[in-house]
Structures are given as C-alpha cells and as structure tokens.
Amino acid sequence: MTSAPDVTLECSGSDQSLKTGILVTKSGGCVVLIGRGSLEVTIPIVNAATREVDIKGVFRYANCYPKALAMVASGQIDVKPLITHHFDLKESLKAFETASNRDSSAIKVMIHCNQ
C-alpha cells in the first residue's frame, strides 16, 4: 500500500487487526467494524481521537447482502482472489482442517463438489 486508506474495513474480528486498522487509517478517515470477535478490546483510542479517525460499527452486513450480491454478479467486485485454497470433495477433511488452522493463511477455502 502506497498511502493510508481513507476507509478501513475490519472484517476479520481480530482484535489486532482492529488496532492495526486504526493506526494505518488516514487522519480524518474512518474504520468500519464489520466482523467483531471480543466483547471488549483495548484500542489506541488516543491515537484515533487526536487524528480524528472515526470508528463505526455495522452489525453483520445488515441490509447490505443484496447489494453485495449484485456487485459481485455484475463484476464490480472480483472475489476470486479471496479464495486462497481449493480442494476436491474427496479432500473435504483437509479443507476443513485448513480453514480452521490460523497458520494456514487461509482466507476462503473452496471445496469443489463437481470434481
């Protein structure tokens, strides 16, 4: 990334990602919490306040699902790069192990049922 983002979307629910998102967002920008894990988290609130970084919450994509599907269907958003691992149906157990292993660097795991 060559410059700080105006808007950071934190979708993982990771506390560390939220902290990083606040720190990397451009001053005057916004961090949007989409995925949340911990009920309480320590964040660099003074950093956010002094740089006027807004923090907003979205409850699990409420009312966004139809628009998101339309954007993917129209080609506005390419989600294929998010699929980091591919498995045949016979390898389903390995696919689930990969998806649950934080060290695998998996974002999305695809099981191909037609192979």
N, C-alpha and C positions, 0 to 999 in steps of 0.2 A: 504494500500500500504506500503510495507516494505522499498522501496527505491525510489528515484526520477526517473521519466521516462526520457529516452534519447530523446524521441519524444512525444510531447503532441499535440493531435488533438483537436482543439477547433471547435466544430460543432454546438454549440447552438446559436451563435450570441450574447450571453450575454456579455456585457462589463465586468462585474465582473468575469465571467469565463475566459475571456482573461487575466485579471490581475492575477488571481489565477494560470492560466496555466504558465505564465511567472515565477512566484515566485516558483512554485513547480518543474519546469523542471530542470534536472541535469545541472550543469555548463558545457558549451560546447555542450549542447543539442539544440533542435530545437522546436519551437512552430509553428504549421501549422494552419493558419486561414482558415477554410472551410466555416463556417457559420458566416456571419457578419450582425450586426444589425445597429448600429450607424454609421453615416458617419465620425464622429470624436470621438475619445475616448482618455482619459488620461490613460497612461500606465506607469508602473515602468521602464522607458527606461534606467535609470542609472543602475538599478539592472541587467537588461538584458545585457547591454553593458559590465559592469565590470565582469560579469560571462560568457561572450561570448555566450549568448543564442541567436541563430538565430531566426528571425521571418520571416516566409514565408507565402505568400498568394496563395490560389488556388481558381480559380473562379468557384464556384458551381459544382465541380466534373467534369470539362471539360475533356473529353476523358477517364474518369475513370469508367463510368457506365457499359459498357460491361464486364470489368474485375471484377468489384464488383459483378455483377450478377453471373458470372462464379464461383467466390469464394464461394458465398452463395449456389449455386446449387451443388457444389462439396462437401460441408460440411466443407470446410476450416474455415468458419466463421459461428458461431451459432448466429443468430439474434433473436431467440425466447426470450431470457431474456430481450430484449428491449421492448417487448410488455408487458406493465405494467397493462393494463386494457382490459377486454373482455366484450362485450355487445351483446345481441341478436338484430336482426333487429328491433324488436318492441321497443327497448330501445335506438334507434338512437339519439333522442334528448338529452338524458342523456349522451350518448357517446360524442357528440359534446360539451356539457357543460363541461364535464370532461377535454376534450382536450384543451379547451380554458381557463380553470381555472388554473392559475400558482400555486395555493395552493394544487392542487390535486396530485402533484408529478408525473404526467403522463409523460412518455417518448413517447410511441406509444400506441394509442388506437385502438383496433381491433373491428370491427363490423362484426359479423358472420351472413352472409346472408342465410345460409342453415339451420338455426335452427328455 
